[in-house]
Amino acid sequence: MANGAVVVIGGTHGMGREVASHYAAQGRQVVLSGRDADRAKGVAADLGGDTSGIALELSEPEQIAAALAGIGPVRHLVIAAIERDENTAREYDVARAVRLATLKLVGYTEAIHALLDRMGEESSIVLFGGLAKDRPYPGSTTVTTVNGGISTMIHTLAVELAPIRVNAVHPAIVGDSPYWRDKPAPVLEAFRSRTPLGRLVSMRDVVGAVAFLLENPSVTGVNLPVDGGWLLM
């Protein structure tokens, strides 16, 4: 089990891809997933080493176990798949809300359930949340709710699945991520100026936090904000 795979669900883009790249560069066996099989396999080929790609759709939880059936022993599981949903109460889209809640809460849990028989006592899990749970904005009702759900889900899982460790990472604005890097400079400056460190979080910072949560044997049930102190101001 010490040499089991690093599984990154949502590993074809953004921070999930960066986590997969980090472990691929270490020579680890990495399995990454995306919604499209060809894209997942292409990203795996780009990362090189012992990296493979599979198709998986978290918003269809009944299909998750079959998608993960071919994976062997798992040392680390990272669930980084996200979906941005700006859904206001005044113009509420039920279908979009149900999809996101299913993806983030039911889908995350089912992916863990499907892989548990291949995880050992030293295995660990990191779930991606987000700081909309603490700093809501107009249209974030569903996002804020599901990220709040992640923060409590890891507490129940850390108790239920012990000694498997379960933690969550909650990034703030990640300035060099695909979503944020092309935003207008004044928009990014408004966030940067509200951090004690005077800079935005980078994807490298988030990867370092994920690696810490995965690898430190005494850390479980922790919600780790990676925000440059943004929540302090």
N, C-alpha and C positions, 0 to 999 in steps of 0.2 A: 504493500500500500504506500510505502514511502516514495516509490517511484511512479505512483499513479498519475493520471492525466490531470492537467489544468483545463477545466471546461469553462468556456466563456460564452454565455448565452447573450446574444446581441453583440457579437464580436466582429462584425463586418465594417463598422464605422465608428467614428468618434472615440469615446473613452474606452468602450469595450475593445475596439481594435488595438488601442494603445496598450491595454492590459495583456491582450493576446501576444502582441509584439514583444513586450517585456519578457514574458516567459519563454517564447520561442527563441529569443536571443540567448537565453540561458541554457538552451539545449533540451528544454522540457518537452514532453509530449503535450501538445495543445490541441483541443477540439473546440472550434468556434462555430457558432450558429448564426444564421441570418434567415430572413423570410424566403429568400430565393436561393436554391441549391447551387446554381451556376455561380452566382456572386460569392457565396460562401466558399466554394472551392477555389475561385479565383483569388480571393483574399488570402486563403490558406497557402496557395502557391506563392503569392507575393512575399509572405512572411517567411516561407522556407522552413527548413528543418523538419522535425516530426510534427507537422501541423496538418490537420484535416478540417474540412468544412462540411457542415450538414445543414439541411433546411429544417426550420422549426418556427411555428407560429404560436406565440404565447396566448394570443386571444382565442385560440381554439384548443382549450385544455384537454379535451378528450383525445386529441391526436398527439399529445406531448410524449407519452410513454413510448409509443411506437417509434417516434422520431429519435429518441434517446436509446433505443434498445441495443444498438451496436456498440455502445461505449463501454470500455472495460473499467478497471478500478479507477476511482476518482480520488485524488488527493485534495484538490481545491476546486470549488465551484464559485464562479462569479456570474451573477445575473445583472447585466448592465442594460438590457433592452428597455427603452423608454419610448413614449409617444407623447408629443406635445399637443395639448388639447386646450384651446382657449374657448371655454364654454360657459356663458353667463347664465345666471338664474332667470334673467328676463327673456333670453332667447335660447332656451335650454334645448339641446339636441340629445335626446335620450339615447339614441343608438351610439353616438360617440362616447357618451358617459359610460354606458354599459361596456363598450369595448375596452376603454382604458381601465376601468375597475376590474374587469375580467383579466386583462393582460397582467396588471401589476399585482393583484392580490391573489386571485385564483391561479393564474398562470405561473407566477413565481413559486407558489406553494406546491403546485402539481409537479413542476420541474424538480424540486427538491425531493418530493415523494418518489418520483420515478427513478431517481439515482441513489436513493438511500441504501439499497441493497449492495451497492458497489462502493460505499464509503466506509472507512474504518475509524477507529478511535482518534487518530491523529488528523483526520480530514477537517476541512474548514469551509465555510460559506460566507461570501460577502454579497449583500444585496445593495443595489443602487437606489437611493431615495432622492432627496433634493430639498433645498431650503425654502421652497414655496410653502412647506409645512409651517415655517416660522415667519416668513415674510410673504403673505398672500398679496395678490394683485388682482385687479378686475379681470374676470374670466378664468381665474385659477381655481375655482371651487373644486372641480374634480381632481386636478393635479394636487392641490393642497390636501385634499382628503386622502388620496391614495398614498401620498408620501408620508402623511401622518400614520396611516395604516402600516407602512413598512417599519416605522420607528417602534411600534408596539409589537408587530409580528416577530421581530428578532428576539424580543424578550421571551415570548412563549416558546419559540423554536430553540433558543439557547438552553432553556430548562428541559424541554421535552426531548431534545436530541443529544444532550450531553452524554459523553464527552466531546462529540462533534461541536466545534465552535461556530457560532453564528453572529455576524456583525453587519452593520450597515454603514455606508459612506454617503454623506450628503454634501455634494459640491455646491458652491455658490456659482457666480458668473465665471465661467472658464474662458478666459479671454482669447486663447488660441484654438478653441474647439471649432469644428465646422459651423456650428450654429451661430457663434458669437464673433468670430474673427473678422467678418466682413461688415459688421454693424458700423454705423457712422461713429466717428471718433468722439463726438460730444456725448453720445449715448454711453459708450464705454467709460469715458472720463467721469460721468456722473456716478457710476458705480465705483470706479477706482478711488475717487476722492473720499468715499465713505469707508475706506479700509484703513486701519491703523498702519498697515505695512506699506500703503501707498502703491500697491500694484494688484493686478487681478490674479486669480488662481490660474495656473497653467495645467495642461493635461499631464505633464510630468509630475506635478505635485499630487494630482489625484491618483496616478498610478502608484506613487510611493505610499500613499495612504492605504490603498487597497492591498499592496504587498505586506505592509505592516499588519493589517487586520488579518490577512490570511496566514501569516507565518509566525506571529508572536503567540507562543503556546499558552499564555496566561490571560489573553484578551478574549472575552466573549460577552455577548449581550450589549455591545457598545454601539451607540449612534455617534459617529465621528463627523462633525462638520469640517469641511475643508474650505475656508472662506476668507483667509487673510484677516480675520477679526471683524468681518463685515457685520456680524450680529451684535457686536459691541457698540456700534455707532448708529 
